[in-house]
Amino acid sequence: MPFKQDYTKAERRAKRDESIKFAACTVTIFVRKESSMLGFRVRCCGKNSPFKSLGIKLKPSQFNSKTLHIAGDPYNTARVVDLKASILKVFKERELTGRSLDPTLIRDIALGLRGHDDYTPTIIEAITRWTEQKAKLLGNGLSLSSLKQYQRYGRIISEFVTINYGKDASLDTLKPAVQHDLLVYMKGDRKSGHNYAIKTIQFLKAILDYAVAYEWCDRNVLQSVRLNKQRKEVRTLTMVDLEKVKQTHFVETTLNEVRDIFLFCCYTGLAYTDVASLTKDYLITVDDIQCILKDRKKSGQQSFVPLFPEALAILDKYRYHPICRLKGVLLPVLSNQKMNKWLKVIGNVAGIKETLHTHLARKTFTMFADERGFKLDQTAIMMGHSHAYMTEQHYYKGRRETVIKEFKRIQNDQNQQAS
C-alpha cells in the first residue's frame, strides 16, 4: 500500500531527526484581469492545475480573495466557499488513502466531472491502448510493417519506463527531461543510431498527445521539444552500375528474375510492396504512352510513372511466366528477404561496391530520372511523394554529372549567341 510505505518512510525520517514534508493543497480564487471572469487554480505538490472559470463576471473590486466574499451576491459567495471546502476535502481523502494528488484530478473530482475511482492508465497501458487502436486500421491506411514498427517502439519505451520509473508508473510522473533520458538510453544503453532514437522519442510524443486527448494527463511534456534528425548521405547506383547489373547473366533462373525485378524498380521507382502487387489493372495509356497509376501501399499516395522502354521490355519478358499467370501479377516477385539475399549475390558477381537491396532500386530511380532530364518535382510525382522535399531529403543525390551537363548547355547557348 502506498500509504503504508509513506508512513514507514516518515517514521524512519523522524527517528533520524529529519524534517518531514507534508503534502499541501492551496486553492487560489481570483478575477482574471483580461476577461473579468472569476475562476480558480489548485496547487498540490508543486504542480498547478490550469485556470478554471466559474462563469461569474466581476470587477476585481467586487471580490475579496481572502474572505471569498462577492459584493452583493450571497448565493455565489456560498458557492465559492463550498467549492474551496470540497477541493480541500477531496485532497485530504486522497492523501490519506495514498492516491494521486494531481491538482487537475482533484479539481475535477470536486467539480463532479469524475469519480475517485475513475481509472487512469499507466504509461505502459497507454502505449498498449494506442497500439491496439492503430491495429484496427490495418489494411485501411496502415501497413503491417508500420504496425510492427509501432509495436517495436512500444516495447522499447515500456522497457525504458520499467527501468527508470517502474512498470506501474503514471503518466504524470514524466517530466520534460524524459527526452534527454530516453535519448541517452537509446544511444548509450541500446547503441541505437541518432535517427532511430529520435523516431522513438517522437513515438512517445504521439503517445502523450493521445493521453492528453483522453484526459489521462494534463499536458504533453514533450510538446515544445524540437527533434532534429541527422541527414544521411543518399546512396544510389550510377548508370555504369546499372549497365553492369543488366549485363550480368546467370545459369540459375531465379537470379536472372531477381535481377530483372531489381532493374524494373530502378526504372520505375516502385517500392518492393508495390512491385509485388503490380497487376495489369494498374497499367493505363496516356497519349499513347503506357504508364503505371497506382496508390502506394505505405502511404496511399498515388504514383504516376510513364514506362521507359527498358521497363516495358521487362514486363514483356514475363508476360507468360507461369507464376505471373497463376497469381495474376506482372512480375514473379519473391519475398523481400529472399530478394535481398539474392541481390547481394548479384551485386558481388557484377562487381558493384554498393550492397544491393530492394530499397536501393527506389533511390536509384531518382538518379535514373535525373539522367533522363526529369525535374525533382516530376520525380516526386512518379515516386508517389506528396512533396518534392520528401524526395530531395531521403532519395535524391545531387550529382556532378548533372551540373557539368547543364554547364555545357549554358556555354553552348552563350557561344551560339556570340557567333
N, C-alpha and C positions, 0 to 999 in steps of 0.2 A: 504493500500500500504506500503511495506517495506521501500521505500524511504521517504515517509511522516513521518513514525514512527521514522526513524533515524534522520530526520531533527528536529522533536519535541524534541527528547532526547538531541540533540546537543544544541538546543535553551535553554532548561532547565539548562544544564551544564554551558552555557555562563552566564546566569543570576546569577548562584551561584559562578561565577568567577573560575570555574573549568577548567582545561586544557582539550582540545578536541583532541582526537587522530584520525587522518585521516588514512584511508587505504592507503597503499603504495604498489607499484609493482616495483620490480627490475628484470632486465634481465641480467644474468651473462653469457657471451660468452667466452669460453676458449678452449685450446687444452688439451686433456687428455694425460697425460704422458705415460700411459701404452699402449694406442692404436694409439697415434699421430693423433686422429680424432678431428676435430673442432666440437663443439656442444654447447649446452646452457641449462640453468636451469631458470625457472621462480619462483620467490618468492613473495607470496602475503599473507598478514595477518599471518605471522609466519609460513607458510607452503611452502614447496618446491615441485616442480614437478620433476619427475625423469629426469636424463640426457637424452637429445635427440641429436643424432648425425645429423650433416648437410651433411654427406657424403663427407667431404673435408679433405684430409690427409695433414698435415702440420708439420713442425718442430715448436716448441714453439717460436723460434726466428723469425719466418716468420709472426707472428700475434701480433698486438698491441691491447691489450684488452681495452685500454682507447679510442683510436680513431676508433677501429674496422677495421683497415687497414690491408689488406693481401698483403704482399710484392709481387709485380709483377703480381697481379691478380685483376684488377679493376672490372671485372664482378662479381666475388664472393664477393668482398668488398661491392658492391652496394646491393647484395642480403642480406648480413648480416645486413647492416644498415636498409634496408627496413623491414626485419623481426622484428628487435627490435622495430621500429616505429609501426608496425602492432600490436604487442603484447601490447604495451602501449596504443594504441588506443582502442583495444578490452577491456582492463582493465577499461579505463575511461568510455566507453559506459555502461559497466555492473555496474560499481559503481554508475553512475548517475541514472540508472533505477532500482537500488536496487536488482540486481540479484546476483546469486552465484559468489564469487570471488575465486573459486577453481583454483589454478595455472595450474593444468593439463588441466582443461576445457578451460581456457583462451588460453593456448598454442595450444590446438587442434583446436580451432576456428580460431586463427591467421594462422595456417598452412592449413586451409581449410578442415580439417578432419571431422568437424561437424559444424552445424549452431548454431546461438544464441538460436534458439527456439527448438532445439532438446530436447525432454522431458526426464528428468531423474526421475525415480520413487522415491517416498519417501520410508522410511524403511518399513512402513506398506504395501505399494503397492508391494514392492519387495517380501515380505513374501507371499502375495496373489498370485503373479505370480508364485513363486516357488511351492506353494501348488497346483495350477491349473495344472502345468506341471506334477507334480507327479501323480495327479489324472488320467491322461491319461494312466498311466502304470497299473491301477487297473486291476487285473486278469491276468496280464502278467509280473510277477516279483514283484508285490506289492499287499499285502493283504489289505482287508478292515480295519482290526484292526490297521495296521500300518498307513494307511491314516488318520484314525480318531485320532491317536496319534499325527501325524504331525499337524493336524488341531488344536488340543488342545494346543500344543506348540506355534503355531502361534497366537492363541487368547491370551495366557499368555504374550507373548513378545509384542504384539500390545498394551495390557493394560499397560505394563511397559513403553513402549515408549511414549504413550499418557500422562502418569502421569509425566514422567521425562523430556521429550523433546518436547511434543506437538504432536498432531496427524499428522501434516504435516512435521515432522522433516525429514531432508535429510540424506542420508547415510553418508555424510562427517562430520556430527555433532558428530558421535560416536568416542570416544577415548578409548584407551586400558583399562581405568578404568571402562568401562561398565561391564567388567567381575565381578568386586567387587560389583558394584551397583546392578547388576542382582542377584548375589548370596545373597546379603542382602535382596533384595526384595522377593526372593523365600523363604528363610529360616525364615526371620523376618516377613514380611507382610502376606505372604501366608501360613506360617507354614509348608512348604514342607520339606520332608526329604532331606538329603545331596545328595544322588544319583539322585533323581529326579531333583534337582536344577542343578546338573552337566549336566544331559541329556538336560535340557532346554538351557543351555549355549552352548552346542555342536550343538544344532539346530540353534541357532543364528550364530554360526561359519560357518555352512553349508550355511546359507542364504548369509553371507558376501562373501564366496567363489563364490557363484552364481552371486552376484552383481559385483565382480571383473571381472569374466569371460565375463560379458556383458558390461564391462567398465562403470558401473554406479558409481563406486568409485575407487580410486587409489589403495587401499590396504585393506587387511583384518586386522583390528586392533586386532583381536583375534588369528592371525596366529601363534604367538610364545607362546600362552598360553598352559600350560600343566595342564590338569584336572585329578585329581585322585579321583576315586570313593572309598567309604568305602566298604570293603569286608564284606558281611553279612554271618553269620553262616548258612551253608546249613542245612535245616531241612528235615529229611526223616523219614519214618516209620521203625520199626525194623521187623525182621522175626516174632517175637512174636506178634507184632501189626497186621501184615498181616494175621496171623493164626486166630486172634480174629475176624477180619473183615470177613474172609472166613467162620467161624463157626457161624456167626450171621445171623439168618434167620427171615423173616418177613411174616406176613399174606398178606400184600399189595404186589402185583406182581411188581409194579413199583420200590419199594425199593430193591427188590431182583435183578432186572435188572440193576439198577444203581450200586449196589454193585459189580455185576459181571463185568460190563464195567470198573469200577474203578480198580478192580483186574487185568483185562486184560491189562490195561495201565501200571500197576505195573510190569507185567511180560514181557512187550514188549517195554516200554519206549515211546510209541506213545503219541503225544500231542493230545489235545481234537479235534482240527480241522482235524487231520489225522485219528483218530479212527472213527470220524463221517462220513468220506468219504471213509472208507475202504470197498472195494469190492473184489470179487474173482479174479479180473484181477491183483491184486497186490500180489497174492499168487503164489509162484514158488517152485520148488523142486530142491534141490542141494544135490547130493549124498544121496538120499533117505530121506533127512531132509526137512520138509516143512518150508518155510521161507516167510517173508514179504519183498518185494522190492518196495519201494515207495518214490517218491520225496516229501519232506516236503513242505507243503503249505506256511509256513512262509518264508523259505529261498531258496527253490528249491533244496537244498542239498539232495542227495539220502541217505535213511536209509535202512540198510540191517539187518533184525532181524530173527535169527533162532527161531522157535516157540517151547517153552518149553511145556512139557506135560500139565501143568496147563492151559496155554493159548489155546492149542488145544482143551482141554475139554470144555472150554467156547464157542469157535467157534462152536463146535459140538452141544452144548446145544441149540444154537439159529439158527441152520441151517434152520429149518422150521417155524421160527417165522413169523407171518403174516406181520408185519411191514417190516421185512428184505426182505421178498419175494416181497412185494409191491414196495419198494424203490430200491431193488437190492443191498442192503448193507449187511454186515456180522453181524452187531450188531444194536440193536434198541436204538440208542443214542438220548437222549433228548437235548434240548438247554443247553448251558453251564450254564446259570443262574439257570435253574431247576435242573441240575445235582448237582451243588454246594449246592443248597438248601437242596436236599435230602441227600447229603453226610454228611452234618452237623448232621442230624438226625441219620444217620447210625453210625457216629463216637461216638455220645453220648450214643447210645444203646450198642455199642461194648465196651465202656469204654476206648476209645483212647484219650489220653491227647492232642495230636496234632489235630488241626482243619483240617478236611478232605476237600480237594478241588481237582479239576481235575488236576491241575499242580503239586500237591504234588505226584501224582502217577508217573509222569515222573521222578521226583527227586528220588523217592523211587526205581525206576528201577536200578539206579546206585548201590544202596545197594544190591539189589537182584542179579545183575550181578556179583558184587564183591564176594558175598556169594557163587556163583556157580563157582568162580575161573577165571572169565574173567579179563584181564588186562585193564587198563584205556584207552589205545589207541583202543582196541577192542570194549569197551563200547561206545567210541566216534563214531565209525563206525555204530553201531547199533542205536544210537540216531540221526544220521544224522548230526553230527558236523564235520566241515572240519578240526578242530584241537582238540587234546586232552586237550589243555589248556582251551578251552571253557567249556568242560565237568568238568574239575577239579575246575575251578573258580566258576561256577554257579550251579553245580549239585552234585558234588561228596563230600561226607562227610567221612573223614578218620575215621576208626572205630578201637577200641581197640581189638575187636574180631579177626580181620584180622591179627593184629600184634601178638597176642598170638598164633593163629593158625600157623603162619609162624615160630614163636619162637619154638614151639613144634616140627615142622617138622625138623628144623635145629638141635635141641637137639637129636632127634631120629637118624638122619643121623650120628651125631658125636658118639653117643653111639654104633651104629652098626659098625662103623669103628674101634672104640676102642676095641670092642669084637672080 
